[in-house]
Amino acid sequence: MNLIDRYIARTIVAATGVVILVIGALLSLMLFISEVDNIGDGSYGLLKILAWVAMMLPARLYLVLPVVALLGSLLALGALAAGSELVVIRSAGVSMKRLAISVSFAGLALAIVTVLLGEFVAPTGVSDATQLRDKARHGEAKRSVDDGLWLRQQQWYLRIDSVLPGGRIDGLYAYQLNDDGQLTESVKARSAHTDGNQLILDSPQITVLSPTKSQTETPEHLALPIKISPDVLELAVTQPDELSSSGLWRYIDYLDANDIDADDYRLALWRNIVTPFTVWALVVFALPFAFGSLRSASAGQRLFVGGLIGLLFFLFNEIVASTGPVYGIPPWFAASLPTVLLALGTGYWMRRLN
């Protein structure tokens, strides 16, 4: 069976590679169109936009890789079935379970590619692409969040406009509350930086409040007892689905240490963990189709059916993940439920065909 295993796995991986090229070209075009209006901002020209597209592409491919794996598997297995190769293999006494193992080798290879893409290539690409664009357009790599970034540590509440490399901050508002939840001190500074042990503000405006009066001071510098490392600041201004699992883990630790809700980041972490298994499950899911109605279908029909099924699974996955935090569903359950249901359904279907 080693020869058959290699042949089936090689066919699936090759077909998936072709689908990746096609989907990658479409995603590249969409990314380029989304940025073309920014040509001419600073030194942000055509070549830099093309470089930005190339660096952002792995992250976009990672999001759709499960659907891509399904399409590639349906194309490959459908072609093998149309050529009666799978029928011959089955006639030789190979069970569906053994065929599923052969297909699983391809699923395992694509799952490994998914891990490499999601943990190393995509996060690095997003970070480099963002720095390239911001530096070209604004002269400095500045990361910002809509409506500002809010953080909390002990009795201090921080609002940050933008984060710059090296733990520097552009635009900071800090508010200190007492044990009764009353505002006792307000601090505003145009710039600040962190050394990991404290937050140092440049030319701050300090307003100290009491029940009877307020007092304003403007020292040259002010050190706040707020421990936040530069890498945590970088993580805080990055979307959860653009972070690697290690980055998500570090930021969850920071949020937990300061009693801040981290469910969104836990959900993103669990989705990173589950995605390789989803890719593997979708590859195996394509096998029963090769012995059903798609056996005699054309490649276009297989693509249409695969795209429809993949879209429905993608929507179901996104709906469960989005509604999970709303209804208090544990992140691990919301992230894994669609894949578990898919695996159970595939197993039941294959038992009926065996």
PECOR-V398852 format. One record per helix or strand. SS is the DSSP state (~ for helix, > for strand). FROM is the first residue (numbers start at 0). TO is the last residue. If there is no record, write none. Layout:
ss = <SS & SS>
from = <FROM & FROM>
to = <TO & TO>
//
This chain:
ss = <~ & ~ & ~ & ~ & > & > & > & > & > & > & > & > & ~ & ~ & ~ & ~ & ~ & ~ & ~ & ~>
from = <1 & 45 & 84 & 95 & 141 & 155 & 167 & 182 & 198 & 204 & 213 & 220 & 229 & 239 & 244 & 262 & 287 & 292 & 298 & 330>
to = <37 & 81 & 90 & 137 & 152 & 163 & 176 & 193 & 201 & 208 & 216 & 223 & 235 & 241 & 256 & 284 & 290 & 295 & 323 & 352>
//
